[in-house]
């Protein structure tokens, strides 16, 4: 089962719906804004996909490479996604953090878009990277 939870989870990420486009501070200093959360439940496994927009990762004209973006992604997991899930007492087994230089519909190809993502397992208040 997959559900996009704009209305339910957007406030959960500590962003009022009216402020969802407000920049989130990340280590690289690039402007990052919350886009959406998608919840997937497969059997007993609960996965939350937190999606953010980060225009500075664009291939053409962007100033942030993967190394810096990777630090931002972990930061988003530990300071935005995981605290929101804990606050809402949501069962979570996996958190996927993705950043894209533009809005891209989930699961739809966009060859012009630059996208990075990482998968984490929560461990208390820490996000543990799940290399695949």
C-alpha atoms as an extended CHARMM CRD file, in Angstrom:
* protein
*
       132  EXT
         1         1  UNK       CA              0.0000000000        0.0000000000        0.0000000000  PROA      1               0.0000000000
         2         2  UNK       CA              1.3660000000        3.4440000000       -0.9060000000  PROA      2               0.0000000000
         3         3  UNK       CA             -0.1110000000        6.6950000000        0.3270000000  PROA      3               0.0000000000
         4         4  UNK       CA              0.9880000000       10.2550000000       -0.3170000000  PROA      4               0.0000000000
         5         5  UNK       CA              0.4490000000       12.0800000000        2.9260000000  PROA      5               0.0000000000
         6         6  UNK       CA              0.7470000000       15.7710000000        2.1010000000  PROA      6               0.0000000000
         7         7  UNK       CA             -2.0090000000       16.8570000000        4.4330000000  PROA      7               0.0000000000
         8         8  UNK       CA             -1.3020000000       14.4280000000        7.2580000000  PROA      8               0.0000000000
         9         9  UNK       CA              2.4780000000       14.4570000000        7.4120000000  PROA      9               0.0000000000
        10        10  UNK       CA              3.4380000000       17.9160000000        6.1730000000  PROA      10              0.0000000000
        11        11  UNK       CA              2.7170000000       19.4740000000        9.5700000000  PROA      11              0.0000000000
        12        12  UNK       CA              4.5290000000       16.5160000000       11.1010000000  PROA      12              0.0000000000
        13        13  UNK       CA              7.8230000000       17.6960000000        9.6060000000  PROA      13              0.0000000000
        14        14  UNK       CA              7.5480000000       20.7590000000       11.7820000000  PROA      14              0.0000000000
        15        15  UNK       CA              6.3980000000       22.8220000000        8.8130000000  PROA      15              0.0000000000
        16        16  UNK       CA              2.9570000000       24.3810000000        8.8330000000  PROA      16              0.0000000000
        17        17  UNK       CA              1.2940000000       23.8260000000        5.4710000000  PROA      17              0.0000000000
        18        18  UNK       CA              1.5730000000       27.5390000000        4.7120000000  PROA      18              0.0000000000
        19        19  UNK       CA              5.3310000000       27.4130000000        5.3760000000  PROA      19              0.0000000000
        20        20  UNK       CA              6.0990000000       24.1680000000        3.5500000000  PROA      20              0.0000000000
        21        21  UNK       CA              8.1430000000       26.1120000000        0.9930000000  PROA      21              0.0000000000
        22        22  UNK       CA             10.3210000000       27.7550000000        3.6680000000  PROA      22              0.0000000000
        23        23  UNK       CA             14.0070000000       26.8240000000        3.3220000000  PROA      23              0.0000000000
        24        24  UNK       CA             15.3960000000       24.1850000000        5.6750000000  PROA      24              0.0000000000
        25        25  UNK       CA             18.9390000000       24.7170000000        6.9290000000  PROA      25              0.0000000000
        26        26  UNK       CA             21.4150000000       22.0470000000        5.8090000000  PROA      26              0.0000000000
        27        27  UNK       CA             25.2180000000       21.7570000000        6.2160000000  PROA      27              0.0000000000
        28        28  UNK       CA             26.0220000000       22.8310000000        2.6320000000  PROA      28              0.0000000000
        29        29  UNK       CA             23.9840000000       26.0260000000        2.9990000000  PROA      29              0.0000000000
        30        30  UNK       CA             21.9700000000       25.2950000000       -0.1390000000  PROA      30              0.0000000000
        31        31  UNK       CA             18.2740000000       26.1970000000       -0.1150000000  PROA      31              0.0000000000
        32        32  UNK       CA             16.2380000000       23.0420000000        0.5310000000  PROA      32              0.0000000000
        33        33  UNK       CA             12.4580000000       22.9350000000        0.8210000000  PROA      33              0.0000000000
        34        34  UNK       CA             10.0920000000       20.1680000000        1.8380000000  PROA      34              0.0000000000
        35        35  UNK       CA              8.0940000000       18.6730000000       -1.0380000000  PROA      35              0.0000000000
        36        36  UNK       CA              6.1320000000       15.6350000000        0.1870000000  PROA      36              0.0000000000
        37        37  UNK       CA              6.0710000000       12.4690000000        2.2680000000  PROA      37              0.0000000000
        38        38  UNK       CA              5.0240000000        9.1270000000        0.8580000000  PROA      38              0.0000000000
        39        39  UNK       CA              4.2130000000        6.2960000000        3.2410000000  PROA      39              0.0000000000
        40        40  UNK       CA              4.5390000000        2.6960000000        2.0980000000  PROA      40              0.0000000000
        41        41  UNK       CA              3.3940000000       -0.2620000000        4.1410000000  PROA      41              0.0000000000
        42        42  UNK       CA              4.4610000000       -3.6980000000        2.9850000000  PROA      42              0.0000000000
        43        43  UNK       CA              3.4440000000       -6.3460000000        5.4820000000  PROA      43              0.0000000000
        44        44  UNK       CA              5.0220000000       -5.2860000000        8.7660000000  PROA      44              0.0000000000
        45        45  UNK       CA              7.5020000000       -2.8790000000        7.0630000000  PROA      45              0.0000000000
        46        46  UNK       CA              6.7470000000        0.8570000000        7.2550000000  PROA      46              0.0000000000
        47        47  UNK       CA              8.7670000000        3.0510000000        4.9230000000  PROA      47              0.0000000000
        48        48  UNK       CA              8.5180000000        6.8400000000        4.7750000000  PROA      48              0.0000000000
        49        49  UNK       CA              9.8800000000        8.6890000000        1.7490000000  PROA      49              0.0000000000
        50        50  UNK       CA             10.6310000000       12.3030000000        2.5940000000  PROA      50              0.0000000000
        51        51  UNK       CA             11.1250000000       14.2750000000       -0.6070000000  PROA      51              0.0000000000
        52        52  UNK       CA             12.8010000000       17.6840000000       -0.7700000000  PROA      52              0.0000000000
        53        53  UNK       CA             13.6380000000       20.2100000000       -3.4840000000  PROA      53              0.0000000000
        54        54  UNK       CA             17.2720000000       21.3560000000       -3.7030000000  PROA      54              0.0000000000
        55        55  UNK       CA             17.8250000000       23.4480000000       -6.8710000000  PROA      55              0.0000000000
        56        56  UNK       CA             21.5850000000       23.7910000000       -6.2690000000  PROA      56              0.0000000000
        57        57  UNK       CA             22.2000000000       20.1200000000       -7.1520000000  PROA      57              0.0000000000
        58        58  UNK       CA             21.1940000000       20.7340000000      -10.7820000000  PROA      58              0.0000000000
        59        59  UNK       CA             23.6190000000       19.3590000000      -13.3700000000  PROA      59              0.0000000000
        60        60  UNK       CA             23.4200000000       22.5940000000      -15.3070000000  PROA      60              0.0000000000
        61        61  UNK       CA             24.2190000000       25.5770000000      -13.1370000000  PROA      61              0.0000000000
        62        62  UNK       CA             24.1470000000       23.8400000000       -9.7680000000  PROA      62              0.0000000000
        63        63  UNK       CA             26.8940000000       24.4020000000       -7.2170000000  PROA      63              0.0000000000
        64        64  UNK       CA             26.4150000000       21.3830000000       -4.9130000000  PROA      64              0.0000000000
        65        65  UNK       CA             27.8920000000       17.9870000000       -5.7880000000  PROA      65              0.0000000000
        66        66  UNK       CA             26.9710000000       14.6060000000       -4.3920000000  PROA      66              0.0000000000
        67        67  UNK       CA             29.5140000000       14.6610000000       -1.5410000000  PROA      67              0.0000000000
        68        68  UNK       CA             28.0030000000       17.8080000000       -0.0280000000  PROA      68              0.0000000000
        69        69  UNK       CA             24.4470000000       16.7100000000       -0.8450000000  PROA      69              0.0000000000
        70        70  UNK       CA             25.0400000000       13.3850000000        0.9100000000  PROA      70              0.0000000000
        71        71  UNK       CA             25.7720000000       15.2280000000        4.1690000000  PROA      71              0.0000000000
        72        72  UNK       CA             22.6290000000       17.3160000000        3.6580000000  PROA      72              0.0000000000
        73        73  UNK       CA             20.5580000000       14.1610000000        3.1260000000  PROA      73              0.0000000000
        74        74  UNK       CA             21.7020000000       12.5820000000        6.4020000000  PROA      74              0.0000000000
        75        75  UNK       CA             21.1000000000       15.9080000000        8.1510000000  PROA      75              0.0000000000
        76        76  UNK       CA             17.5360000000       16.0140000000        6.7640000000  PROA      76              0.0000000000
        77        77  UNK       CA             16.9360000000       12.4860000000        8.0390000000  PROA      77              0.0000000000
        78        78  UNK       CA             18.1630000000       13.2480000000       11.5630000000  PROA      78              0.0000000000
        79        79  UNK       CA             16.7820000000       16.7780000000       11.9900000000  PROA      79              0.0000000000
        80        80  UNK       CA             13.5760000000       16.7620000000        9.9400000000  PROA      80              0.0000000000
        81        81  UNK       CA             12.2170000000       13.3210000000        9.0380000000  PROA      81              0.0000000000
        82        82  UNK       CA             13.0830000000       11.1620000000       12.0450000000  PROA      82              0.0000000000
        83        83  UNK       CA             12.1330000000       13.7350000000       14.7190000000  PROA      83              0.0000000000
        84        84  UNK       CA              8.7870000000       14.2680000000       12.9820000000  PROA      84              0.0000000000
        85        85  UNK       CA              8.0810000000       10.5310000000       12.8980000000  PROA      85              0.0000000000
        86        86  UNK       CA              9.0840000000       10.1690000000       16.5550000000  PROA      86              0.0000000000
        87        87  UNK       CA              6.9250000000       13.1390000000       17.5570000000  PROA      87              0.0000000000
        88        88  UNK       CA              3.9240000000       11.6050000000       15.7790000000  PROA      88              0.0000000000
        89        89  UNK       CA              4.6690000000        8.1780000000       17.3030000000  PROA      89              0.0000000000
        90        90  UNK       CA              4.6680000000        6.5970000000       13.8450000000  PROA      90              0.0000000000
        91        91  UNK       CA              6.0400000000        3.0810000000       13.4310000000  PROA      91              0.0000000000
        92        92  UNK       CA              8.9900000000        3.3310000000       11.0350000000  PROA      92              0.0000000000
        93        93  UNK       CA             11.4080000000        0.7180000000        9.7570000000  PROA      93              0.0000000000
        94        94  UNK       CA             12.9840000000        2.6460000000        6.9140000000  PROA      94              0.0000000000
        95        95  UNK       CA             13.3460000000        6.2790000000        5.8990000000  PROA      95              0.0000000000
        96        96  UNK       CA             14.1960000000        7.2690000000        2.3480000000  PROA      96              0.0000000000
        97        97  UNK       CA             15.4230000000       10.8350000000        1.9250000000  PROA      97              0.0000000000
        98        98  UNK       CA             15.5040000000       12.2030000000       -1.5960000000  PROA      98              0.0000000000
        99        99  UNK       CA             16.4630000000       15.5810000000       -2.9470000000  PROA      99              0.0000000000
       100       100  UNK       CA             15.7840000000       16.7530000000       -6.4620000000  PROA      100             0.0000000000
       101       101  UNK       CA             16.5830000000       19.9570000000       -8.3010000000  PROA      101             0.0000000000
       102       102  UNK       CA             12.8880000000       20.2430000000       -9.2720000000  PROA      102             0.0000000000
       103       103  UNK       CA              9.5320000000       18.6920000000       -8.4590000000  PROA      103             0.0000000000
       104       104  UNK       CA              9.3080000000       15.2470000000      -10.0230000000  PROA      104             0.0000000000
       105       105  UNK       CA              6.2330000000       13.0330000000       -9.7700000000  PROA      105             0.0000000000
       106       106  UNK       CA              7.0630000000        9.9440000000       -7.7300000000  PROA      106             0.0000000000
       107       107  UNK       CA              7.9460000000        6.9980000000       -9.9300000000  PROA      107             0.0000000000
       108       108  UNK       CA              7.9120000000        9.0210000000      -13.1320000000  PROA      108             0.0000000000
       109       109  UNK       CA             11.1190000000        9.4150000000      -15.1350000000  PROA      109             0.0000000000
       110       110  UNK       CA             12.4460000000       12.9140000000      -15.7320000000  PROA      110             0.0000000000
       111       111  UNK       CA             15.7640000000       12.7570000000      -17.6120000000  PROA      111             0.0000000000
       112       112  UNK       CA             16.3410000000       16.4800000000      -17.0660000000  PROA      112             0.0000000000
       113       113  UNK       CA             16.1150000000       16.2350000000      -13.2720000000  PROA      113             0.0000000000
       114       114  UNK       CA             19.0220000000       15.6750000000      -10.9140000000  PROA      114             0.0000000000
       115       115  UNK       CA             18.0210000000       13.4720000000       -7.9860000000  PROA      115             0.0000000000
       116       116  UNK       CA             19.9080000000       11.9530000000       -5.0680000000  PROA      116             0.0000000000
       117       117  UNK       CA             18.5270000000        9.6250000000       -2.4340000000  PROA      117             0.0000000000
       118       118  UNK       CA             19.6840000000        7.5590000000        0.5140000000  PROA      118             0.0000000000
       119       119  UNK       CA             17.9780000000        4.9070000000        2.6310000000  PROA      119             0.0000000000
       120       120  UNK       CA             18.2450000000        4.8320000000        6.4260000000  PROA      120             0.0000000000
       121       121  UNK       CA             17.0870000000        2.7270000000        9.3450000000  PROA      121             0.0000000000
       122       122  UNK       CA             16.2030000000        4.6150000000       12.4990000000  PROA      122             0.0000000000
       123       123  UNK       CA             18.1630000000        3.8330000000       15.6520000000  PROA      123             0.0000000000
       124       124  UNK       CA             16.8820000000        6.0250000000       18.4510000000  PROA      124             0.0000000000
       125       125  UNK       CA             17.4430000000        9.5670000000       17.1900000000  PROA      125             0.0000000000
       126       126  UNK       CA             20.0630000000        8.5200000000       14.6380000000  PROA      126             0.0000000000
       127       127  UNK       CA             19.6710000000        7.5670000000       10.9930000000  PROA      127             0.0000000000
       128       128  UNK       CA             21.8230000000        4.5610000000       10.0320000000  PROA      128             0.0000000000
       129       129  UNK       CA             22.7260000000        4.4890000000        6.3410000000  PROA      129             0.0000000000
       130       130  UNK       CA             21.5860000000        1.3620000000        4.5410000000  PROA      130             0.0000000000
       131       131  UNK       CA             24.0860000000        0.8060000000        1.7540000000  PROA      131             0.0000000000
       132       132  UNK       CA             22.6430000000       -1.1770000000       -1.0840000000  PROA      132             0.0000000000
